[in-house]
Amino acid sequence: MAKISIIVAVYNVAPYLRRSMDCLINQTMDDLEFICVDDCSTDNSLSILREYETKDSRFKIITSEVNGGAAVARNKGLKVATGEYLGFIDPDDTIDLNYYEELYKKAIEANYDIVKC
């Protein structure tokens, strides 16, 4: 079980996706799982996700059979998440490399159920 499951709903974001996935793969906290749900992308987003899945076993790639939108994709990710906490980013987001470590520290030290920034 990971400390944090990070869910990313992906749809046609190939120009931004590597930058976003690099922010995840290089997080200072290791005990993470990355659940990427491809929502029937028509560009090469799924191919990019598969590259990261090959590089790092923390990536889980889910593919949708029908485009359902971000909320449906996130819910698919929630069904397979094993983390103590959940995190969400959009596939064109960039985050600091200590982002999830800092959020997790705050949650643990104060016994919070939810932290946000």
Secondary structure in CASP SS format (residue, H / E / C, confidence):
PFRMAT SS
TARGET T0000
AUTHOR 0000-0000-0000
METHOD secondary structure of the structure
MODEL  1
M C 1.00
A C 1.00
K C 1.00
I E 1.00
S E 1.00
I E 1.00
I E 1.00
V E 1.00
A E 1.00
V E 1.00
Y C 1.00
N C 1.00
V C 1.00
A H 1.00
P H 1.00
Y H 1.00
L H 1.00
R H 1.00
R H 1.00
S H 1.00
M H 1.00
D H 1.00
C H 1.00
L H 1.00
I H 1.00
N C 1.00
Q C 1.00
T C 1.00
M C 1.00
D C 1.00
D C 1.00
L E 1.00
E E 1.00
F E 1.00
I E 1.00
C E 1.00
V E 1.00
D E 1.00
D C 1.00
C C 1.00
S C 1.00
T C 1.00
D C 1.00
N C 1.00
S H 1.00
L H 1.00
S H 1.00
I H 1.00
L H 1.00
R H 1.00
E H 1.00
Y H 1.00
E H 1.00
T H 1.00
K H 1.00
D C 1.00
S C 1.00
R C 1.00
F E 1.00
K E 1.00
I E 1.00
I E 1.00
T E 1.00
S C 1.00
E C 1.00
V C 1.00
N C 1.00
G C 1.00
G C 1.00
A H 1.00
A H 1.00
V H 1.00
A H 1.00
R H 1.00
N H 1.00
K H 1.00
G H 1.00
L H 1.00
K H 1.00
V H 1.00
A C 1.00
T C 1.00
G C 1.00
E C 1.00
Y E 1.00
L E 1.00
G E 1.00
F E 1.00
I C 1.00
D C 1.00
P C 1.00
D C 1.00
D C 1.00
T C 1.00
I C 1.00
D C 1.00
L C 1.00
N C 1.00
Y H 1.00
Y H 1.00
E H 1.00
E H 1.00
L H 1.00
Y H 1.00
K H 1.00
K H 1.00
A H 1.00
I H 1.00
E H 1.00
A H 1.00
N C 1.00
Y C 1.00
D C 1.00
I C 1.00
V C 1.00
K C 1.00
C C 1.00
END
